[in-house]
Amino acid sequence: MQQEQYIDELINFITASPTPFHTVAASVALLKKNGFQQLREDEIWNERETALPAGNYFVVRSLSSLIAFCWQGAGSNTNTIKPLQMVGAHTDSPSLKVKPIPVKLQQNCLQLGVEVYGGALLAPWFDRELSLAGQVWWLNGLGEEQSTLLDFKQNIAIIPSLAIHLNREANKKEGNGINKQTHLVPVIGLSNDDEELFFDTILKKQLNIDADAEITGHDLFFYDAHPPVRTGLARELITGSRLDNLVSCFAAVQSLISGEADMNNMIILNNHEEVGSVSTCGAQGSFLRDTLEWLVPEREKRLAMVRTSLLISADNAHAVHPNYTDKHDPQHQPRLGQGPVIKHNANQRYATSGSTAARFKMLCKKTQVPVQEFVMRSDMGCGSTMGPLTAAEIGVETVDVGIPSLAMHSIRETAAGIDCWYLYQVLQRFFRG
Ligand SMILES: [Zn+2]
């Protein structure tokens, strides 16, 4: 695949993935198209008392996390242990999650109450057309449980700003306090009667299911109705929602698909990174450990395999912002368009070590891709990602990397198209040995 086609397909992937449920569904579609078979966690893989045959597989947990692998077997003894090349990324992004009983009528505005999911930059959510998507659970007329992906796909909501005439302080730094309970409630329309509108009614209509069906659960999130686009005089920038971390998810899936047939390669796409990763399907849960135990039931063989392996944890990095250069250490200012970034932190907020950084740099060198390095200013706190959590959970040597980007956690982020391509090139090389 060539660079321009890759970026077009990346934009399509992000557009098709407004929530972690959709990210997993879009990834599964790509994997199935390329011959990967689904394994189910509620089945016993090794029932036949023989190891899982060599092949390409994937497992989904909680509909929102995915592990996929090309598997050749772990090897039979110390001399033939095959390492497992692993790439990790996360499927979720900061957003606004619909509350369980969300509908409210204030003045004559119909609104849906939301909780803030993750560390969202809130101001950019105002005055922007929003759509709604996620997963819905319901009982049909026969009392059978059903679960369906839902995406309204069109703009149905807005969070209007307060006019500057009503808040003269709005452009001052201290004038922008946003109350998450009262200021951030999206308006989804107008209603002139006081008749109560139930959220269930809205969902059933959108899902086109019978009025006597019963909605039993939902995980629904608002998102920017405008898809990612190319920007800049030479179209060199990409702006859009969820670049963190769907750029890495897409690169992981595409490189696994084009990896070498006789290697053990794996991608781990976890939900819940933005809220700390402690969940059934998050990086601090048991998903990866359980999968490895199934793949290689013999403990010693499994440990030897993990200890010869490397995890590339891919999650976007902070490019230096041209208007705020003082927010970066002067010696560590990753630039847009100049290659993936290795992330370092002495206190292990990133899992990178001298040794794993060296391995990643070697990989970039072999791929002829430029590489940059990031460390936070020593007088500022450092973010984190799932790299250290996965490293600690299973004991794998890990390097934290990511494409440089601006406005991380805004509803629209900015990155350079070529960096997305570089990341794919490097991961593809990793999976080709
Ligand atoms: Zn991220």
Residues whose N, C-alpha, C, O or C-beta is under 5 A from the ligand:
A	BS01	ZN	D244 N245 D315 N316
